[in-house]
Amino acid sequence: MSHHLLRGARRVLSMDDADTEWSDTDIRLRDGVITEIGPGLAPEGAEIHDLSGCLVTPGLINTHHHLYQSMTRAVPGAQDAPLFGWLTTLYPIWARMGPDHMRVAAMTGLAELALSGCTMTSDHQYLFPNGARLDDTIDAARDVGLRFHPTRGAMSIGRSAGGLPPDSLVEDPDAILNDTIRVIDAFHDPAPGAMLRIGVAPCSPFSVSRDLMRDAADLARDKGVRLHTHLAENDEDVRYSLDRFGCRPAQYAEDLGWTGPDVWHAHCVKLEPRDLPLFAASGTGVAHCPCSNCRLGSGIAPVAAMLAAGVPVGLGVDGSASNDSGNLVAEARQAMLLQRVAQGGDAMSARAALRIATRGGARVLGRDDCGAIAIGMRADIAVWDLRGAASAGSWDDAALLLAGPSQVRHLFVEGRQVVRDGQLITIDLPRVLEDQRRLAIGLAEDA
């Protein structure tokens, strides 16, 4: 296994329980684990990295994405639409995608995440047109080298049955459950330090039946994996729940067994104050997606109130068709700024937002072995060079979300270097981007 010595970091933010910070410190990464922290560590045969002028943080953690959407950024007709109109514009385009689109889009999205300091990401893939499978994105993540929590999503109610997606994109419930069992049995690794874990993720209340929601929860708990879906994303979402189910989204989730420490919901923009004690007491997590919520006009999630109530909160870039970017450190900055807009200038500090993007994400994804820099934790490390223009004149070396940079110098995942000197080294990124352009142009010409 790899052995790296990160030498002489200007500042290290541990994100541990005591919020420990070090200056002029070395960190040893050996066999996928952080084994030593302190000044003047002996080389012991390690590959040495000079981190003079650098800030070190835990790798950032992304708790909600749709990687396939990296193929459909800034699509005309969807650029200025709210959620439901945005979806109905894009569904026909996504229906023409296949395995190559899914794999290449995932590689592009994962590369973008890595360059922005992300070491672990979830993905919510809920449509499988033209032979596409979850296996396509799993293969991409292995190549890029990120720690991966893909979820087997699904849609089962098409337009003819009162749902939002076209009938061509929905699946039979039995086929959904059977393929979910297949991918869990084939890929899920429950061991500490796992690089790959599977979740169960019916898409949303407006695209999946109540029976499938219940059956998916039962299946996930039988298999010992986590559950994920979209919830309370905007006013349209809430109205649909009230009209269709006679209750608000949080009540719907509770009624169907979709609360608990093994559950996390994306967005939750429209959770009410009375919903927060339920989420806090049950340990139900939230993936906060501020840029997507802004882009679709969904609103500002009450994140400060969630945190004050004890709700587990992580960060998500969401899909690149609703965010148009997958930069996770920029997402953390946006989370901080939105809470200040909504609640005042002291509502969220830069360090608090960075904690959501690290420890918060680890908790939401059920990973107590990631998200902090401490001896025995997994060696997932982001290194930020503070000597560039973005940080020039900053008085606080740790104020990453206030004064940049927004791209890493080095990135290590499980002690393996993935980014070196600002360049992704695990894949031929220019070739992948050329494939991406070719496939995206094909989709656009067909449209």
Summary of the structure (lengths in Angstrom):
residues: 447
radius of gyration: 20.9
end to end distance: 47.8
largest distance: 67.2
contacts: 1658
relative contact order: 0.17
helix: 40%
strand: 21%
